[in-house]
Amino acid sequence: MNELIEVLKTADPTFFMWFIPSFFAFWFFPTILALFFNRKALKYIAIVNIPAGMSFLLWGALILFAVTGNLQEKYIPKRWRREAVAE
């Protein structure tokens, strides 16, 4: 851990100019995907994405939900969906 701290202390400022935005883009990758594929759940994915970045398993599940969450209208019959129960 001390070696990592020493590397960060001696790092060039240009390193941080590309590392910090890249880090946040990677951390919020499920939210970026939801922006294009699953806008209905974007707010929930963004909220859950903050702690999910610490768990690779949960982060991967969020990616799947961000990409496939919209597909239920296409592939699941209406009578099996949750909305049908409320009617």
C-alpha positions in Angstrom: 0.0 0.0 0.0 2.9 2.4 0.8 4.3 1.8 -2.7 1.0 2.8 -4.3 0.9 6.0 -2.1 4.5 6.8 -3.2 3.6 6.4 -6.9 0.6 8.7 -6.5 2.7 11.3 -4.7 5.2 11.4 -7.5 2.7 11.1 -10.4 2.5 13.8 -13.0 -0.6 16.0 -13.0 -1.4 14.9 -16.5 -1.8 11.4 -15.2 -4.6 12.5 -12.9 -6.2 14.5 -15.8 -6.9 11.2 -17.7 -7.0 8.8 -14.7 -9.8 10.4 -12.7 -12.3 10.8 -15.6 -11.5 7.3 -16.8 -12.1 5.9 -13.3 -15.5 7.6 -13.0 -16.5 6.5 -16.6 -15.6 2.9 -15.7 -17.4 3.1 -12.3 -20.6 4.5 -13.8 -20.5 2.3 -16.9 -23.8 0.7 -16.0 -25.4 4.1 -15.8 -24.0 5.1 -19.1 -25.4 2.0 -20.7 -28.8 2.6 -19.0 -28.8 6.0 -20.6 -29.0 4.4 -24.0 -30.8 1.1 -23.4 -33.0 1.4 -20.3 -34.1 5.0 -19.6 -37.1 3.9 -17.5 -34.7 2.6 -14.8 -31.9 5.1 -15.2 -32.5 6.8 -11.9 -32.5 3.5 -10.0 -29.5 2.2 -11.8 -27.6 5.4 -11.1 -28.4 5.3 -7.3 -27.5 1.6 -7.0 -24.4 2.1 -9.1 -22.7 4.2 -6.4 -22.2 1.3 -3.9 -22.2 -1.4 -6.6 -18.8 -0.3 -7.9 -17.3 -1.8 -4.8 -18.7 -5.3 -5.7 -17.8 -6.6 -9.1 -20.6 -9.1 -9.0 -23.3 -6.5 -8.3 -21.7 -4.1 -10.8 -21.9 -6.9 -13.5 -25.5 -7.5 -12.6 -26.2 -3.8 -13.0 -24.7 -3.9 -16.5 -27.0 -6.8 -17.4 -30.0 -4.9 -16.1 -29.0 -1.7 -17.8 -28.8 -3.5 -21.2 -31.6 -6.0 -20.9 -34.1 -4.3 -18.6 -36.0 -3.0 -21.6 -36.4 -6.3 -23.3 -39.3 -7.5 -21.1 -41.8 -5.7 -23.4 -40.5 -7.7 -26.3 -40.0 -11.2 -24.9 -42.2 -11.7 -21.8 -45.9 -12.1 -22.4 -48.0 -9.4 -20.9 -49.9 -11.8 -18.6 -46.6 -12.7 -16.9 -45.3 -9.2 -16.2 -45.7 -7.4 -12.9 -47.8 -4.7 -14.4 -50.4 -7.2 -15.4 -50.9 -8.2 -11.7 -51.7 -4.6 -10.8 -54.5 -4.4 -13.3 
